[in-house]
């Protein structure tokens, strides 16, 4: 037992070092390509400083790390087990009566811990940095005419362009109640700040209720407030709307800007408001699957790379392992598309590829060890 534990810890240390090295290499590679793409976009905007590229690329690093983590575990595991098989260390372990299930316990536990750390620690950091990167991208690199929308605490904040009073004006709309009923967005407790091009306040409008019509906001029970003037009741009031209902739904916080800790409350807010939560529930389940997926990738790597070098065909088996990883990735993306369209429940869409990979890995190891 002590021998098996010592060997498992040794292999776990080798596996962790190889996996973290591969994850760091792949993250750096993705960041480099992201940096090049941002440079291309900035080149068409002479007023945007080049230093912004480095800032956005840096803010994307945790997000890239989360995206490639399963592949990092797979490739790091293949590298580790292939080196151990080539040096005949695994052959010696089996000759000593230690089965693959015993010495793989350490690497699998390490892979699960890496995935759990990514879900619980890197995900919150990624959401904060990715949200900041999206804000910078939207402000400097996109043609969005100043539109932005946020739903927080069950309330709605909307910023849109407004040329009704002055050229290049801005409206900031705040609604304390948001509800989707019959395909119509209803809002209540409304405050509208109409600003000039220099962000100076021109007028303020308050309304009891309203809704989003075809290309306009329609307010009822509205009151007009001007600086240094008494409030006046204007009753029915309409305001140009840049966004459609579909645009409002798409403008809600991207799932990538929310951590695993904040997603449940945000999903509840969307449910109360009547908006679709499929994308957010799917992303939440994907984060929960990450530890299991990492452990599955470690088993897949072992199944395809522990073949003794003297038996030949090692390169072919490793190639099959890499291909299996990409096939699992493609399967997860296909399942995610089915999940986003509502064809599959988000839980099934997120967990089915992981379950399929786990079945493949266990089958391979049973064949290798007991077949």
N, C-alpha and C positions, 0 to 999 in steps of 0.2 A: 504493500500500500504506500509506504514512504517513497519507494522508487517511482511508482506511477505518479504520485503527487509532485515529486521533484521534476520529473520529465515534463509533466503537464505545465508546471510553472515556467520551465525553460522554454517550451514551445510557445506559451502564451506571451512571454517577453519578446521572443523573436517575431511573433505575429503582430504584436502591437507596434513594434518599431517599424516593421515593413509597411503596415497599414497606414500609420500616421505619416510616414514619408511619402507614400503614394498619394494620399489625400492632399498633402501640402503641395506636391508637384502638380497635380491636376488642377488644384485651386489656382496656383500661380499661372498655369497655362491658360485657363479660362479668363483670368483677370487680364492677362496680356492681350488676348483677342478682344475683350471688352474695351480695354483702353484704346486699341487701334480703331474699333468701330466708333467710339466716342470722338476720337480725333477727326475721323471722317465727317461726322455730323457737325462738329464745331467749326470745321474749315469753311462751311457755308454761312457762318454767322460771325462776321468780323468784330462785332461788339461783345462777344462772349470771351472771357479770358481763358487761355489754355489751361491755367491752373485748375479750372473747374473740372477738367477731364480727370485729373488725378484724384480729385476729391470724390467724384461720383464713382470712379472705378474702385477706390478704397472702400467706399460704403457698400459696394456690391460683394465684397469678399465673403462675409458670413453666409450670404444667400447662396453664392456659388459653392461654398463648402457643404451646405445642406444638400444641394442638388446632386453633387457628385459623390456624396458619402457612401452610398451602397456600392458604386463602382470602385471606390477606393478600397473598401473592405474586400471586394472580390479580387481585384488585381493585387492588393497587398497580400492576401491570403495565398493566391496562386504563387506569387514570388517566394513567400516564406516556405510553403510546403514543397515547392519544386526544389529549392535549395537544400532542404532537409532530406528529400528523397535522393537527390544527386550525391550527397555526402554519405548516404546509406545510414543515416541516423535513425530513420524510421524503420529500416530493416532490422537494425540492432534492437530497437525497442520491441518489435514484434517477437524477435528471437528470445527476448527476456520474458516473454509471456504477457506483455502489456498490449491490450487491444486498442484499436483506433478510437473506440468510444471513450476510453479512459484518458488518452493523451490529447483528445480533441476538446475535452471539457473546458480546459483553461482558455484556449483561443475563442471558443464560442461565447464563453462568459465575458471575455474582454470585448468581443464584437458587440454583444448586447449592451454592455456598459457604454461603449462608444456611441451607439445609437441613442441610448437613454440620455447621455450627456448632451447630444445634439438636440434632442427634443426639448429637454427641460432648461438648458442653459444657452445653447447657441441660437435656438429659435427666438427667444425674446430679444437677444442682441441683434439678430438678423432683421427682425421686424422693425426695430427702432431705426437701424441704419438704412434699411431699404426704404422706409417711409421718408426719411430725409433725402435719400437719393432721388426718389420719385418727385418730391417737391422741387428739388433743384432742376431735374430734367423738365418738369412741367413749366417751370418759370423761365428757363433760359433756352431750351432746345425744342419745345413743341409750340405749334401754332394753335393755342387753345382760346385765344381772345380773352384771357383772364378768367375763364370759367373754372371753378372748382367747387366741390360739394363734399360735405362731411356729415355723417350721422353719428352722434355721440351722446350717450346718456338718454337715448330716446328722443332727442331733439334734432332739428335739421338746421344746418348752416350752409348757405349757398352764396357764391360770389359769381356775378355775371356782368357782362358789358351792358351799358345803357347810354344811348345817344339821345334820349328823350328831352333832357334838360340842357345838357352841354355835350359837345363832342368828346368822345373818349371817356365818358362818365362810367361809373361803376355802381352796381346795386349789391348790397349785402342783405340777404334775406335770412331771418331767424324765425323758426317755427318751433314752439314748445311741444306741439303735438303733431304726429305724423301718422297717417292711416291710409292704407290702400284698400279701396272698396269698389268692386265691380270694374276694375281696370282704370279707376280714377284716383289720382293722388290728392287726398284731402289733408289740409294743414290747419292748425288752430293756434291761437296765442301768437299772432304774427307781428313781427317788427321788421320794417324795411328801412335801411339807411341808404339814401341816394347821395352819392359822393361825386365830386368833380374830378377832373383829370389829375389834380394835385392832391387827391384824397381828402379834400375839405368837405365838410358836411353841408349839403344843400337843403335837403328836406328829410323829414322822418315821418314814416307812415306806420300806424298801428291798426290792426284789424282783428276782429274776433275769430273769423274763420275765412277759409278760401280753398281753392282747388286749382289744379293745373289743367287748363284747357288746351285747345289746339294752338300752340305757339304763344300762349299768354297765361299769366297768372290772374285769376279772377278773385277779388277780395270782397267780402261783405262786412258791413259794419265798420268801415274804415274811418280813421281820423287822421287829419293832416297836421303836422307840427313843424313850424319853421322857427329858425333862431330869432329870438326877441319878439315873437308873436304868440298870441293865444291859440290854443288848439281849435281846430274847426272840423266838424263832422262832414265827411264827403260821401258817406254811405257806400255805394257800389263803386269799385275802383278796379281798373285793369292795368296790367303791366306786361310789357313784352317779356317773353321767356325764351332764353337761348336753348334750353334743354327740353327734350321730349320725355315722356314717361320712361321709355327704354333707355334714354340717356341718363336719366336720374338713377335707374337701377344699376347701370354700368359704372356710374361715377362713385358708387358707394365704395368704401375702403376695400382695396384688393385683399384677398386672403393672405397674400405674401407679406402684407404690412401689419399683420396681426399675429401675436405669439400664441402658443398653445394654451397659455393661461388666460388670455383675453378673448379667445374665440368663442367659448361657450356663452359668455354674457352678451357678446355682440350678436350671436345667432339668435338668442332669446329676444333681443331688441328688434331684429329684423322680423322675427315671427310675430311679435306683437303689432308691428307696423304693416304686416301683410305682404312683405317682400319675399322674394325667393331666397332661400338659404342653401341651395344645393351646392354651390361652389365653396362656400365656407365650411359646410359640414364635410365635404369631400376632402378639403385641405386639412381639417382637424383630424379626420381619421387617418390621413396619410402621415401626419406627424406621429400619431399614436403607433402606427405600424413600423416606424423607423427602427426601433430596437429589435423587433422580431425580424425585420428584413435584413438588418445587419448580421444577426446570427445566422440567418438562412444563407446569406452570401458567403459567410465563413465556411459553412458546410458544403456549399457548392464548390468553393475553391478547393477544399480538401478532397472532395470526390473526384475532381478532374486532374489533380496534380500530384497525388500521392503514389502514382504508379512507379514501381522501381525502375531506375534508369536501364538496368541490364535487360529488361523485358522489351525495350524499344517502344516506339510510338508515343513517347512522352510529349513531343512537340504537338503531335496531332491531338492528344488528349487536352493539352493546355489550350489549343485553338478552339476545341469544342467547348471548353469552359468559358472562354471569353465570349464565344458566340451565344452560349446559353445565357450569359449575363445580359447581352444586348437583346436577346429574345424576351427575357423577363422584363427588361425596360420597355420594349415595344408593347408587350402585353399590358403592362401597367398603364401606359398612355392610352391604349385602346379602351381599357376598362374605365379610365378616367373620363374619356369622351362619352362613353355610354352613361356614366354617372352624371355628367353635367347636363345631358339631354333628358335625364329622368328615366331612361330605359332601365337602369340598374339602381338599386338603393345605394347611397353613398358608402355605407359600411361594406357592402358586398364589393363595390367597385374598388375600394381601397385595400381590402383584405384578400380578395381572391387571388391576385398575382403573387402575393407573399405566400399564401397557402400552396399554390402550384409550385413555386420554387422550393418550398420546404419539402414537399412530397418528392420532387426530383432529387434533392440532395440526400434525403434519407434512403431513397431507392438505390442511388449510386453507392452510398457507403455500405449498405447491406450487401450489395453485390460484391463490393471490393473486399469487405471483411469476412463475410460469411458465405459468399456465393461460390 
